[in-house]
């Protein structure tokens, strides 16, 4: 079968290599999935790029946590899934339900166990979420990390309710899912970007208010003034480069959901706003459990919500897909077809 491996981490993604592998067979409690599509997250770039230095990866590894396909075989002890079921791959295959623990989050798909960038892969059957009927494989392949991270931050951890306010930084995968889920919950959403064209798309997706952060560098203060005191939730994907302004934009008793470090890993942030405004600052680690995934899928199915796909690359264009995501011009998700 065709697959890709990250064999070495390089600055140009030349270490992402197409290989021939034997098709795996499922164990007693596993399912064999014929993968049809996969998608990229910033984490995948960091695993393959020596300049970004992702911790905890074990190379060589088949990359990408996010994929979708159909079950083609199951082990003797599996009764939850059957041949033909349409499923999405797990980020943390040992986290089925309950609170996250070190043990449940120790193994991560595409990090230290083989991921979704292969024609066939085996996973614990209990870890696989069944796709909503209205989604294509390409759409389903965007959910495992970006979609579930946004859902968990706002709904599972943040208890988001109608009438609350959400600030989403940027228009990448997690932030675009956050915009969609928050709108679905009846919240008012504010979106930042350096691109007026992307902000227009965000408004079409339901954003109440948008802000170009290049034109308004003090956007934390601008958001606080616009909302008369700040937002209830901030989807913080920038890290040290944006966290100080995110704390400024948050309201008293607000939530700041720490998800990424897209703006770098060096920096200092004064804790004053966390104390003075009694903020809840939460790190979203391990993405989420399969039980959370199931709840997210039910909500998406009820609303027939569809993920935003910026571009789909072919199986022979994987390095180009990595470089496209690194350039940061995309809005929503970038998908790789495995057909």
JOUR-V731656 format. One record per residue. SS is DSSP state (H for helix, E for strand, L for the rest). OMEGA is omega as a letter, one per 20 degrees, with the letter a starting at -180 (none if undefined). Layout:
# JOUR-V731656
SS;OMEGA / SS;OMEGA
This chain:
# JOUR-V731656
L;r / E;r / E;r / E;r / E;r / E;a / L;r / L;r / L;r / L;a / L;a / L;r / L;r / L;r / L;r / E;a / E;r / E;a / E;r / E;r / L;r / L;r / L;a / L;r / L;a / L;r / L;a / L;a / L;a / E;r / E;r / E;a / E;r / E;a / E;a / E;a / E;r / E;r / E;a / L;r / L;r / H;r / H;a / H;r / H;a / H;r / H;a / H;a / L;a / L;a / L;a / L;r / L;r / L;a / L;r / L;r / L;r / L;a / L;j / L;r / E;r / L;a / L;r / L;r / L;a / E;r / E;r / E;r / E;a / E;r / E;r / E;r / E;r / E;r / L;a / L;a / L;a / L;r / L;a / L;a / L;r / L;r / L;r / L;r / L;r / E;a / E;r / E;a / L;r / L;r / L;r / L;a / L;r / L;r / L;a / L;a / L;r / L;r / L;r / L;r / L;r / L;a / L;a / L;a / L;a / L;a / L;a / L;a / E;a / L;r / L;r / L;r / E;a / L;a / L;a / L;a / L;r / E;a / L;r / E;r / E;r / E;r / E;r / E;a / H;a / H;a / H;a / L;r / E;r / E;a / L;r / L;a / L;a / L;a / L;r / L;r / H;r / H;r / H;r / H;a / L;a / L;a / H;a / H;a / H;a / H;a / H;a / H;r / H;r / H;r / H;a / H;a / H;a / H;a / H;a / H;a / H;a / L;a / L;a / L;r / L;r / L;r / L;r / L;a / E;a / E;r / E;r / E;a / E;r / L;a / L;r / L;a / H;a / H;a / H;r / H;r / H;r / H;r / H;a / H;a / H;r / H;r / H;r / H;a / L;r / L;r / L;r / E;a / E;r / E;a / E;r / E;r / E;r / L;a / L;r / H;r / H;r / H;r / H;r / H;r / H;r / H;r / H;r / H;r / L;r / L;r / L;a / L;a / E;a / E;a / E;r / E;a / L;r / L;r / L;a / L;a / L;r / L;a / H;r / H;r / H;a / H;r / H;a / H;r / H;a / H;a / L;r / L;r / L;r / L;a / E;a / E;a / E;r / E;r / E;a / E;a / L;a / L;a / H;a / H;a / H;a / L;a / H;a / H;r / H;r / H;r / H;r / H;a / H;a / E;r / E;r / E;a / E;r / E;r / E;r / E;a / E;a / E;a / L;a / L;r / L;a / L;a / L;r / L;a / L;a / L;r / L;r / L;a / L;r / L;a / L;a / H;a / H;r / H;a / H;a / H;a / L;r / L;a / L;r / E;a / E;a / E;r / E;a / L;a / L;r / L;r / L;a / L;a / L;r / H;r / H;r / H;r / H;r / H;a / H;r / H;a / H;r / H;r / H;r / H;a / H;a / H;a / H;a / L;r / L;a / L;r / L;r / L;r / E;a / E;a / E;r / E;r / E;r / L;a / H;r / H;a / H;a / H;r / H;r / H;r / H;r / H;a / H;r / H;r / H;a / H;a / H;r / L;a / L;a / L;r / L;a / L;a / E;r / E;a / E;r / E;r / E;r / L;r / L;none
